[in-house]
C-alpha cells in the first residue's frame, strides 16, 4: 500500500508511521514496523517487519533495517547503513525503571544519548550497540557482538565486548594483508592503508 500523504513511499497497512515523520521517496515500510514522530528517513530505505525507529532518529539514504531492528532516539545513521535482524541501538547509559525513591521514571528523569553509525557500516543480527558509541564508516559489527567502545572506519569487530579482529573493505569482505601496511579487498582489488591503528582508502 502506498501512503496517500507520502508520494513514492510504500507503507504496509499494519505499519505505524507518525504523520510528523519525514520519509524519502522510494522508502518501504513493512508490516508492524513503527516510525515515531520527527524521525527522518532518507530515500530508498527499507524498514523491515517489526522494526522500530524512535522519535527524532535520523537515517540517511539507501539504509536497511531488517526485521525487528530497534533504533532508539537520538541515533544517527548515515547513508547505506545496514542494521541486521533484532539488532539494538540503545539510548540510556544508566537504565532504571524508577528513581532512587522508587517512583516510576518519566522522560524528564533521564537524558537520552544516541548511537552514531557511519556511512556504509553494517550491524549484524542481534548485535547490541551501547550508546553513545560511534561505529565508523564501512565497519562491520559481527552478529551477536556487544559494542561498548567506538569502532574505527573499516574495522571488523566481534564478541562480547566487541574487539577488532581485522579490517573489511567497502564490499564487506575481510581484507588481506599485502605488507607494508597495505591491505587488499579480495573481491574488488581495492587497496587500503593502515597507519597508527586506523585504515584509510589508498
N, C-alpha and C positions, 0 to 999 in steps of 0.2 A: 504494500500500500504506500503510495506517495503522499506525504503530508501536503494538504492544500495550502498551508501557510509558508511552506519552505520549498521553493521551486528547486527541483532537481535532487531533493533529499528523499530517501526511502525510509519510512518508519513502519515497523510491524505494528499491527493493531493492538498487540498486547504490551508494547513498549510504553514507557512513561517518560515523555520528554517535556520538560518545563517550557512554557511559552517564552520565558526570558533567556533561554539558552540560544547561543548563536551556532549554527551548523552550516558548514560549507557545502557547496554543490557537489553532488556525486557521493556524498556520505550515506552509508546504510546503517540503520539501527535495527537490530534483530529482536526476536521475541524476549519479553520480560526484562530487557535492558532498561536502566534508569539513568537519565541525564538530568542533573539538577539545575537550579536557577543560576544564571550568569556564567555557566560553563561555556567555553568556546572551543569548538572543534573545527579544524580546517576542512579542506575539500578532499574528497575521495578517501575518507576514513571508513573503517569497518568496525562496528561495535557489536560484539557477539552476544549470544543469548545470555541473559542474566548478568551482564556486565554492569558496573556502577561507576558513574563519573560524578564526583562531588561538586558542590557549589563553587563557582569561580575557577575551576580547573581549566587550564589552557592546554590544548593538544594541537599540534601542527598538522600539516597536510600528509596524506598517504599513511596514516598511522593505523595499526591494527590492535584492537583489544579483543582477545579471544574470550571464549565463554567463561563467565563468572569472574573475570578480572575485576579487581576492586581498586579504583584510583581515587584516593581521598584528597580533599582540598587541603592546602592550596598547591597541589602538584603542578609541575610544568613539564610537558613532554614536547620534544622537538618534532621535526618532520621525519617521517619514515620510521617511527618508533614501533616496536613490536612488544606487546605485553601478553605473555602466554596464559593459558587456561588456569584460572584460580590463583593467579599471582596477586600479591597485595602490595600497594604502596601506602604506607602508614602516614599518620599525621600527628601523633601525640607522643612526645618524648617521655612523659611521666603518666601513663594511663591509670586512671582511677575512676570508678563509677560515682564515688562520693567524696565529699570534702573530709578533712580530718575530724570534723564534728559529726560525721555520719549523714550529712544532708546530701541528697542527690545533686550531682553537679549539673549546671546548665552551661550554655555556650559562653556565658560571661566568666566562668570559673577556670577556663583554660585557654591557652594560646596555641592555635594550630600552626604546625610547621610542615613544610611540604618536601617531597622528593622531587629532584630535578633529573630528567633523562635527556641526554644529548641526542642530536640528530642520528638516525640510523641504528641506535642501540637496540638490543633485544634482551628482554627479561623472560627467562624460561618458566615453564609450567610450575606452579606452586612455589615459586621463589617469593621471598619477602624482602622488600627494601625498607629499612628503618629510617624514617625521617630524622634529621634533614640531609640525608646523603645525596650526593650527586653521582650519577652514572654517566661517564663520558661518552663522547661521540663514537659510534660504531662498536662500543664494547658489547660483550656477551656475558650475561649472568646465567649460569647453568641452572637447570631445573632443580628445584628444592633448595637452592642456596639461600642464605640469610645474609644480606648485605648490611653491615654495620659501619663501614668506612667508605669514603669516596673511592670510586673506581676510575682509573685513568682511561683516556681515549684508547680504543682498540684492545683493551685488556680482556682476557678470558678469566673469569673468576668462578670458583666452585666451592662448595662446602659450607659448614656452619661453625664459626662465622666464615664468610666468603674470603678466599685468598686467591691472588693471581697465580695461575699455573702456566700461563703462556700469553700469546698475542693472537688476535684474529684480524683479518682484513675486512674490507667492505663486503666481500662475499660471505662472510661469516665462518670461513674455513680457518682452522689453526694454521698459523704461518710457520714456514720452515726457515731455520737459521742458515744464512749463506756465509756468514763470517764477517768480522769487522763491523758488527752492529747492524748488519743488513739482514732483513727478513723478507721472505718472498711468499706471495699467495700461490698455492699450488693450482688454483682454478684460473686465475686471471693473469698470473705472472707479474702483477704489480709489486713494487718493492717499497719497503718501509724502513725507516732508520730509527734505531734505539739509541737514546743518549740520556744519561742520568735518570734511568728508570722510567722514561717516557718514550712513546713511539709516535713518530710523525710520518706522513706520506712523503716519499722521496720525490 
